[in-house]
């Protein structure tokens, strides 16, 4: 018979049995799942990789007057937190007289991190950590401190290599970035705000993240703050897969998004820096832009891919290979160009002097061109098109789209290196909404090259009036596409 009266003493006595029964029935059902989702233990990784991580302090020598009490307090604040000292603040107490009689002071520029590449003293860090430094000090985990010599720094990739005079150092193991997966656990060790040997962990949030820089980044949610720059990103096998380089922040502190340079890219840069002190990259001499979905569909490319060639540098490898403004580069040496930023990265990794195959999409057809890659150099300023004596505008079918055009003089054709085209004299309505301006030079309509006003009118007459019309035009030296949507 079931007893209905509640007895607290009996209930307390039965509690251990009930708990044990609950555990006995619960664990077998979920034990495997709990074991598979157990949080990782990073202690072994810290013991393994920690000794390879170094603290980097940089010093800059300046000439300034003595600092006052208030300035000294501010300097102490910046020193404690490893924050770079503002340039307008007088620098600390340590000084000596320069030949000109002024006081020459040594002031801290900031604190960063790095890691040992080789046992004989080569250390990798970020280029921005050592940029502008007069002296670089590297501190190991055993508190030994060395003056470092900058072997080379590459600002495009933000990778630098420095050398300290030491042997028998614990070098890191380089990991295979291609094996890294989104969602995988990773760990960082560095000196955020000057706090040495700080360990943080998280997961890989994304790979191949394009931030507009020369290299695609690994995005993580690992806590990265000022001072972590140059430190290693480590996978669960104890291998370095990236260099912690940037954060996305509106406050200046960590907000859950950090970026690391992929180690395979960084290793290539480091090899060149150690061998030559600098990095050589390939170039072909084109100005490029993204291909939008609408433009891709209107010109018959299908999906939005490739790099739109807006301009070709005079005398550059691209011009010699026959690449033209308005071409869309879809492959480089057989590798597809998914987005425009892929092209400079692929070309940059090619040794200057190498012959490469460039696949371009031009007015509905694909062709392969051979280009000899040159060495990258500073960009040349864009030349402005010279003023030419205008010809009377010609009205016609283009008026329905808001366009009035005229013939182009031979001198302007020669300067722009085009065979033909028409000059936009008046723009309104649909053409203006599509982005065309007065002075633009239209070189193709609906994938059809034009060399005169007559051909312009004929191409417009053949175009499907129910669909947007794609227009390839030049603005100065640069080419781009516009879509003109006729008013229905």
C-alpha positions in Angstrom: 0.0 0.0 0.0 1.3 3.4 -0.9 2.0 5.7 2.1 0.7 9.2 1.4 1.9 11.0 4.6 5.2 13.0 4.1 8.0 12.2 6.6 11.0 14.6 6.3 13.3 12.3 8.1 12.4 9.4 5.8 12.8 11.7 2.8 16.3 12.8 3.8 17.3 9.2 4.4 16.1 8.2 0.9 17.8 11.2 -0.8 21.3 9.5 -1.3 19.6 6.5 -2.9 17.5 8.6 -5.2 20.6 10.6 -6.3 22.6 7.5 -6.9 19.7 6.0 -8.9 19.5 9.2 -11.0 23.2 9.2 -11.8 23.2 5.5 -12.6 20.4 6.0 -15.1 21.7 9.3 -16.5 25.4 8.7 -17.1 25.1 5.7 -19.5 22.7 7.7 -21.7 24.9 10.8 -22.1 28.5 9.7 -21.1 29.8 9.3 -24.7 28.2 12.7 -25.7 29.7 14.5 -22.7 33.1 12.9 -23.4 33.0 14.0 -27.0 32.2 17.6 -26.1 34.5 17.9 -23.1 36.3 21.3 -23.0 40.0 21.0 -24.0 42.8 21.2 -21.5 45.5 23.6 -22.6 48.1 22.9 -19.8 50.2 20.6 -21.9 50.3 23.1 -24.8 51.4 25.9 -22.6 54.2 23.7 -21.2 55.2 22.7 -24.8 55.0 26.1 -26.6 55.3 28.6 -23.8 59.1 28.6 -23.6 59.2 29.5 -27.3 57.2 32.7 -26.9 59.1 35.9 -26.2 58.3 39.4 -25.1 59.5 42.3 -27.4 60.1 45.8 -26.2 61.0 48.6 -28.6 62.9 51.8 -27.8 63.1 55.1 -29.7 65.7 57.7 -29.2 64.4 61.3 -29.2 65.7 64.8 -28.4 63.5 66.7 -26.1 63.5 68.9 -23.0 63.2 67.5 -19.5 59.8 66.2 -18.4 57.8 67.8 -15.6 56.1 66.0 -12.7 52.8 65.6 -14.6 54.6 64.2 -17.6 56.5 61.7 -15.4 53.2 60.5 -14.0 51.8 60.0 -17.5 54.9 58.2 -18.6 54.6 55.8 -15.7 51.0 55.1 -16.7 52.0 54.2 -20.2 55.0 52.1 -19.0 52.8 50.1 -16.6 50.3 49.1 -19.3 52.8 48.7 -22.2 51.0 51.4 -24.3 53.0 53.3 -26.9 53.8 56.8 -25.6 52.2 59.7 -27.5 54.8 61.6 -29.6 54.1 65.0 -28.0 54.8 63.8 -24.5 58.4 64.5 -23.1 60.3 61.2 -22.6 61.5 59.8 -19.3 64.4 60.4 -17.1 67.1 58.5 -19.0 69.1 60.8 -21.2 72.5 61.8 -22.6 73.8 64.9 -24.4 73.7 64.8 -28.2 76.5 66.4 -30.2 74.3 69.5 -30.7 73.9 70.0 -27.0 70.3 68.7 -26.8 69.3 65.9 -24.4 68.9 62.6 -26.2 66.3 60.4 -24.4 65.3 56.8 -24.8 61.6 56.2 -24.6 59.6 53.1 -24.8 57.6 52.8 -28.1 55.5 49.8 -27.1 55.4 46.2 -26.2 54.7 43.2 -28.5 55.2 39.5 -28.7 57.1 37.0 -30.9 58.2 33.4 -31.1 61.4 31.5 -31.7 61.7 30.3 -35.3 65.1 28.6 -35.0 67.2 27.4 -32.1 70.0 29.7 -33.1 68.1 32.9 -32.4 65.8 33.9 -35.3 62.5 35.3 -33.9 59.3 36.1 -35.8 57.0 39.0 -35.0 54.9 41.6 -36.7 56.4 44.3 -38.8 54.4 47.0 -37.0 55.9 45.9 -33.7 59.5 46.8 -34.7 58.6 49.6 -37.2 60.5 52.8 -36.3 62.4 51.3 -33.4 66.0 52.3 -32.7 66.4 49.4 -30.3 64.6 46.1 -30.0 64.8 44.1 -26.7 63.8 40.4 -26.6 63.0 38.8 -23.2 62.7 35.0 -23.0 60.5 33.2 -20.5 63.6 32.4 -18.3 64.0 36.3 -18.0 67.1 36.5 -20.1 67.1 39.7 -22.2 68.8 40.3 -25.5 69.3 43.2 -27.9 67.9 42.1 -31.2 69.0 42.9 -34.7 66.2 43.5 -37.3 66.8 41.1 -40.2 63.9 42.4 -42.2 60.3 43.6 -42.0 57.6 43.4 -44.7 54.8 45.9 -44.2 52.6 44.4 -46.8 52.3 41.1 -44.9 53.1 42.7 -41.5 55.8 40.0 -40.9 59.2 40.7 -39.4 62.2 38.6 -38.4 64.7 39.7 -35.7 67.9 37.9 -34.6 69.3 37.5 -31.1 72.7 36.1 -30.2 71.7 32.9 -28.4 71.8 29.2 -29.1 69.8 26.1 -27.9 66.5 28.0 -27.9 63.2 26.1 -28.1 61.9 26.6 -31.6 58.2 26.3 -32.4 56.7 23.7 -34.7 55.0 25.0 -37.8 51.5 23.7 -38.5 49.7 23.0 -41.7 47.2 25.8 -42.2 45.2 23.8 -44.8 44.2 21.4 -42.0 42.8 24.1 -39.8 39.0 24.0 -39.6 36.4 26.5 -38.6 35.3 25.7 -35.1 38.6 24.2 -34.1 40.1 25.2 -30.7 43.2 27.4 -30.8 45.3 29.2 -28.2 47.4 32.4 -28.1 50.3 33.3 -25.9 51.6 36.9 -25.7 52.0 40.0 -23.7 48.7 42.0 -23.7 49.2 45.4 -22.2 52.7 44.3 -21.2 51.5 41.3 -19.1 54.0 38.6 -20.2 53.2 35.0 -20.9 49.4 35.5 -20.9 47.5 32.6 -22.3 44.1 33.0 -24.0 42.0 30.5 -26.0 39.0 30.3 -28.4 37.9 28.9 -31.7 38.6 29.6 -35.4 35.7 31.8 -36.5 36.6 31.9 -40.2 39.4 31.3 -42.7 40.5 33.3 -45.7 38.9 36.4 -44.2 39.5 39.3 -46.6 40.2 42.6 -44.7 41.7 44.5 -47.7 45.3 43.6 -46.7 47.7 41.7 -48.9 47.0 38.4 -47.1 43.8 36.6 -46.2 43.5 36.3 -42.4 42.4 33.6 -39.9 39.6 35.0 -37.8 39.2 33.8 -34.2 37.5 34.8 -31.0 40.7 34.4 -29.0 41.2 37.4 -26.7 43.9 39.6 -28.4 44.8 43.0 -27.1 47.7 45.5 -27.6 50.9 43.6 -26.8 49.7 40.3 -28.3 50.8 41.5 -31.7 53.4 39.1 -33.1 52.6 36.2 -30.8 51.7 32.7 -32.0 48.3 31.2 -32.7 48.6 27.6 -31.7 46.4 24.6 -32.6 45.7 21.6 -30.3 48.7 19.7 -31.7 51.0 22.4 -30.3 51.8 23.8 -33.8 51.9 27.5 -34.8 49.3 28.2 -37.5 49.3 32.0 -37.4 50.7 35.2 -36.1 48.3 37.3 -34.1 48.2 40.6 -35.9 44.9 42.6 -35.7 41.7 43.1 -33.9 38.3 44.5 -34.8 37.4 47.0 -32.2 35.5 50.2 -31.7 36.9 50.8 -28.2 40.6 49.9 -28.7 40.2 46.7 -26.7 39.2 43.2 -27.6 35.6 42.8 -28.7 35.5 39.1 -29.8 37.1 39.4 -33.2 40.8 39.0 -33.9 42.8 38.2 -37.0 46.0 36.2 -37.5 48.3 35.9 -40.4 48.3 32.4 -41.8 51.6 30.7 -41.0 52.2 29.3 -44.5 52.2 32.8 -45.9 54.3 34.2 -43.0 56.8 31.4 -43.4 57.4 32.3 -47.1 57.9 35.9 -46.2 60.3 34.9 -43.3 62.4 32.8 -45.7 62.9 35.7 -48.0 63.6 38.1 -45.2 66.3 35.7 -43.8 67.8 35.2 -47.2 67.7 38.7 -48.7 66.5 41.1 -46.0 63.5 42.0 -48.1 60.6 40.4 -50.0 60.2 40.4 -53.8 56.7 40.0 -55.2 55.4 39.7 -58.7 53.3 42.3 -60.5 51.6 42.6 -63.9 50.5 46.2 -63.9 46.7 46.3 -63.7 44.2 48.3 -61.7 41.4 46.0 -60.7 38.0 46.1 -59.2 35.3 43.7 -58.1 32.8 42.1 -60.5 29.2 42.6 -59.4 26.5 40.0 -59.8 24.5 42.3 -62.1 27.5 43.1 -64.4 28.5 39.4 -64.5 25.0 38.4 -65.7 24.7 41.2 -68.2 27.9 40.4 -70.0 27.4 36.7 -70.0 29.9 35.8 -67.4 27.3 34.0 -65.3 28.3 34.3 -61.7 30.2 37.2 -60.0 33.8 36.1 -60.1 37.2 37.3 -61.4 38.9 40.7 -61.3 37.7 43.5 -63.5 40.6 45.3 -65.2 39.9 49.0 -64.8 43.2 50.1 -66.2 46.5 48.8 -67.7 49.8 50.5 -66.8 51.8 51.7 -69.8 54.6 49.4 -70.7 53.6 46.9 -67.9 53.6 43.1 -68.4 49.8 43.1 -68.8 49.9 45.6 -71.7 52.6 43.6 -73.4 50.5 40.4 -73.0 47.5 42.0 -74.6 45.4 42.5 -71.5 42.9 45.4 -72.0 40.9 47.6 -69.8 37.5 46.0 -69.4 38.8 42.5 -69.4 37.8 40.2 -66.5 40.7 38.0 -65.3 39.1 34.7 -64.3 42.2 32.5 -63.8 45.9 33.0 -63.1 48.1 30.0 -64.0 44.9 27.8 -63.9 43.8 29.0 -60.4 40.3 30.5 -60.4 39.9 34.1 -59.3 36.9 34.0 -57.0 37.2 37.7 -56.0 39.4 40.5 -57.1 41.7 40.4 -54.0 42.7 36.9 -55.0 44.7 38.2 -58.0 47.3 40.3 -56.3 48.0 37.5 -53.8 48.5 35.0 -56.6 50.6 37.3 -58.7 52.6 38.4 -55.6 53.7 34.9 -54.9 55.2 34.4 -58.4 58.9 34.9 -58.8 59.6 37.9 -61.1 60.6 36.8 -64.6 58.2 33.8 -64.6 55.9 33.3 -67.5 52.3 32.8 -66.4 49.0 32.2 -68.2 46.2 34.7 -67.6 42.7 33.7 -68.6 40.5 36.7 -69.5 36.8 37.1 -70.3 36.4 39.7 -73.1 33.1 40.5 -74.7 31.5 37.1 -74.3 34.6 35.0 -75.0 37.4 33.5 -73.0 41.0 33.6 -74.0 44.4 32.7 -72.5 47.3 35.2 -72.6 50.9 34.8 -71.6 52.4 37.4 -69.3 55.9 37.7 -68.0 55.6 38.7 -64.3 57.7 41.7 -63.2 58.8 42.7 -59.7 56.5 44.9 -57.7 57.3 48.6 -57.4 55.7 51.7 -56.0 52.5 52.7 -57.8 52.8 55.4 -60.4 50.4 58.4 -60.1 47.5 58.3 -62.5 47.8 60.6 -65.4 44.8 62.9 -66.2 43.5 62.9 -69.8 44.6 66.0 -71.6 41.9 68.5 -72.6 40.9 68.1 -76.3 38.9 70.4 -78.5 35.3 69.1 -78.3 33.3 68.2 -81.3 29.6 69.0 -81.6 27.5 66.4 -79.8 25.4 64.1 -81.8 21.8 63.2 -80.7 20.2 59.9 -81.6 19.0 56.6 -80.1 21.1 57.3 -77.0 18.7 60.0 -76.0 16.2 57.4 -74.9 18.8 56.4 -72.2 19.7 59.9 -71.4 22.9 60.0 -73.5 24.2 62.4 -76.0 27.6 61.4 -77.4 30.2 62.7 -79.9 33.2 61.4 -81.8 36.6 61.2 -80.1 39.7 62.9 -81.5 42.6 60.8 -82.5 44.9 62.5 -79.9 42.6 61.3 -77.1 42.4 57.8 -78.5 46.1 57.6 -78.6 46.4 58.9 -75.0 43.8 56.5 -73.7 45.3 53.7 -75.8 41.9 52.8 -77.3 40.9 52.0 -80.8 37.6 53.8 -80.7 34.7 54.8 -78.6 32.4 57.8 -78.2 32.6 60.7 -75.7 29.7 61.4 -73.4 28.7 65.0 -73.8 25.4 65.0 -71.9 24.1 62.5 -69.4 20.7 62.3 -67.8 17.9 59.9 -66.8 18.7 56.2 -66.9 22.4 56.7 -67.9 23.0 59.1 -65.0 21.3 56.7 -62.6 23.6 54.0 -64.0 26.7 56.0 -63.0 27.8 57.6 -66.3 29.2 61.1 -66.3 30.0 63.8 -68.8 33.4 63.2 -70.2 33.3 59.4 -69.9 34.3 57.5 -73.0 32.1 54.6 -74.0 34.0 51.8 -75.7 31.5 49.0 -75.8 27.7 48.5 -75.6 26.2 45.1 -74.8 29.5 43.3 -75.4 29.9 45.0 -78.7 33.0 47.2 -79.4 32.2 50.6 -80.9 34.5 53.0 -82.7 32.2 55.7 -83.8 28.8 57.3 -83.1 27.3 55.4 -85.9 28.4 52.0 -84.3 27.2 53.3 -81.0 23.7 53.9 -82.4 23.7 50.5 -84.2 24.7 48.7 -81.0 21.9 50.4 -79.0 19.4 49.6 -81.7 20.2 45.9 -81.4 20.2 45.8 -77.6 17.3 44.2 -75.8 15.2 47.1 -74.6 13.5 45.0 -71.9 16.8 44.3 -70.1 19.6 46.5 -68.5 22.2 47.4 -71.1 25.8 46.9 -70.0 28.2 49.7 -70.9 32.0 49.5 -70.8 33.4 53.0 -70.4 36.7 54.7 -69.6 37.0 57.5 -67.0 40.5 58.9 -67.4 42.8 55.9 -67.6 40.4 53.5 -65.7 37.7 51.3 -67.2 34.5 50.1 -65.5 31.1 48.7 -66.3 27.7 50.5 -65.9 24.2 49.1 -66.2 21.7 51.3 -67.8 18.1 50.3 -67.0 15.6 51.7 -69.6 12.6 53.3 -68.2 9.5 51.2 -68.9 
